[in-house]
Amino acid sequence: MSGDGIEEARVRTGVAAYVRRRAWAEAEAVLTAVLGNPEVRRIGALAEQEERRAGAELEGELQVFRDRYVYAVRTGDAAA
């Protein structure tokens, strides 16, 4: 590669690195703004609340599978 080609490759690498840093900075700024929005926080809290409610509702139904898993791990019985 000639001297000009080496310099061109170095410049291209530098520009690509700059573009990546700039894109990350812009993405971080957008995410910070979106996640800081009070409405987004409120909806996030509602989603967490619903997940907890659904988890509590399903816990009893899924206990049999948890018990089976614990038994299989304890005994090494993959057919359990």
C-alpha positions in Angstrom: 0.0 0.0 0.0 1.4 3.4 -0.9 1.8 6.3 1.5 -1.4 7.9 0.2 -3.3 4.6 0.6 -2.1 4.2 4.2 -3.1 7.8 5.0 -6.5 7.2 3.4 -7.1 4.0 5.4 -6.1 5.9 8.6 -8.5 8.7 7.8 -11.3 6.2 7.0 -10.7 4.4 10.3 -10.8 7.7 12.2 -14.0 8.8 10.5 -15.7 5.4 11.2 -14.7 5.6 14.8 -16.0 9.2 15.1 -19.3 8.1 13.4 -19.7 5.2 15.9 -19.0 7.4 18.9 -21.5 10.0 17.6 -24.2 7.4 17.0 -23.8 6.0 20.5 -23.9 9.5 22.0 -27.1 10.4 20.1 -28.7 7.1 21.1 -27.8 7.6 24.8 -29.3 11.1 24.6 -32.5 9.8 23.1 -32.8 6.9 25.5 -32.2 9.3 28.5 -34.9 11.6 27.3 -37.4 8.8 26.6 -36.7 6.9 29.9 -36.9 10.1 31.8 -40.3 11.0 30.5 -42.9 10.8 33.4 -45.5 9.1 31.2 -43.0 6.4 30.2 -42.1 5.9 33.9 -45.8 5.7 34.8 -46.5 3.1 32.1 -43.3 1.1 33.2 -44.6 1.1 36.8 -48.0 -0.2 35.6 -46.3 -3.0 33.6 -44.2 -4.0 36.6 -47.4 -4.0 38.7 -49.2 -6.2 36.2 -46.2 -8.6 36.0 -46.2 -9.0 39.8 -50.0 -9.6 39.8 -49.8 -12.2 37.0 -46.9 -13.9 38.7 -48.8 -14.2 42.0 -51.8 -15.5 40.1 -49.7 -18.2 38.3 -47.5 -19.2 41.2 -49.9 -21.8 42.5 -50.5 -23.3 39.1 -46.8 -23.5 38.3 -45.7 -24.9 41.7 -46.1 -28.5 40.5 -43.5 -27.8 37.8 -41.2 -26.2 40.2 -41.5 -29.2 42.6 -40.9 -31.6 39.7 -37.8 -29.7 38.7 -36.4 -29.6 42.2 -37.0 -33.4 42.6 -35.3 -34.1 39.2 -32.3 -32.0 40.1 -32.0 -33.6 43.6 -32.3 -37.2 42.3 -30.8 -36.8 38.9 -34.0 -38.2 37.3 -34.4 -36.4 34.0 -37.7 -38.3 33.4 -39.3 -36.6 36.4 
